[in-house]
């Protein structure tokens, strides 16, 4: 009923609070099923995860900018929210509330997305448990790997791909 990547997104969002991984999982999924559509609901959820990652790191400017984009996308697709297990008004209210927090430079705290589908909740709880995560546990704010993951990851393949593209462009001129 729900894509496995979406389930994994929810597991990381609520289990280990690895918002960077949430972004990675849904970005790959989005690129597979709806590439290039920057107005996709999947992009809205990706931006929500990115905003939350920035907020937790104290990057209020980045958190605000990405959450504003997420809100715009989600609002334009609010009819899809029930198919993702959410009550539209609760989800939009949550995003607006988080934006107000960020705008007033309030410190990050963990939160849950307002999932209303009991089958989705059960599936997520079971999967979370199988993966060794505790659903709804607060972020470990002492875990530098979790908090600063974008700085600690191996970017070799990304850099090599960019260089390959640059060389190809230079070769075509």
JOURHU-V885323 format. One record per pair of residues at least 4 apart in sequence whose ideal C-beta (glycine too) atoms are under 8 Angstrom apart, sorted by the first residue. I is the first residue (numbers start at 1). J is the second residue. Records with the same first field share a line. If there is no record, write none. Layout:
I=J, J
This chain:
1=119
2=6, 7, 84, 85, 120, 123
3=7, 29
4=8
5=9, 25, 26, 28, 29
6=10, 26, 29, 84
7=11, 123, 124, 127
8=12, 25
9=13, 22, 25, 26, 45, 49
10=14, 113, 115, 120, 124
11=15, 16, 124, 127, 128, 131, 133
12=16, 17, 18, 19, 21, 22, 25
13=17, 19, 22, 49, 52, 113
14=112, 113, 124, 128, 135, 136
15=128, 131, 133, 134, 135, 137
16=21, 133, 137, 146
17=110, 137, 138, 139, 140, 146
18=22, 146, 149
19=23, 49, 50, 52, 53, 56
20=24, 49, 53, 149, 150
21=25, 149
22=26, 45, 46, 49
23=27, 46, 49, 50, 53
24=28
25=29
26=30, 42, 45, 46, 49
27=31, 46
28=32
29=33, 42
30=34, 35, 37, 40, 42, 43, 46
31=35
33=42
34=40, 42
37=43
38=43
39=43, 73, 76, 77
40=44, 73
41=45, 73, 74, 77, 80, 84
42=46
43=47, 73
44=48, 69, 70, 73, 74, 77
45=49, 70, 74
46=50
47=51, 66, 67, 69, 70, 73
48=52, 66, 67, 70, 74, 95
49=53
50=54, 62, 66
51=55, 62, 63, 64, 66, 67, 70, 98, 102
52=56, 63, 98, 108
53=57, 149, 150
54=59, 60, 62, 63, 66
55=59, 60, 63, 67, 98, 101, 102, 108
56=108, 139, 141, 147
57=147, 148
58=107, 108
59=63
60=64, 102, 103, 105
61=65
62=66
63=67, 102
64=68, 99, 102, 103
65=69
66=70
67=71, 95, 98, 99, 102
68=72, 99
69=73
70=74, 95
71=75, 92, 95, 96, 99
72=76
73=77
74=78, 81, 91, 92, 95
75=92
77=81
78=88, 91, 92
79=88
80=84
81=86, 87, 88, 91
82=86, 87, 88
85=115, 116, 117, 120, 121
86=90, 91, 113, 114, 115, 116
87=91, 114, 116
88=92
89=93
90=94, 114, 116
91=95, 113, 114
92=96
93=97
94=98, 111, 113, 114
95=99
96=100
97=101
98=102, 111
99=103
100=104
101=106
102=106
108=139
109=138
110=137, 138, 139
112=136
115=120, 121, 124
117=121
118=122
119=123
120=124
121=125
122=126
123=127
124=128, 135
125=129, 135
126=130
127=131
128=133, 134, 135
129=133, 135
133=137
139=143, 146, 147
140=146
141=147
143=147
144=148, 152
145=149, 152
148=152
149=153
155=159
156=160
157=161
158=162
159=163
160=164
161=165
162=166
163=167
164=168
165=169
166=170
167=171
168=172
169=173
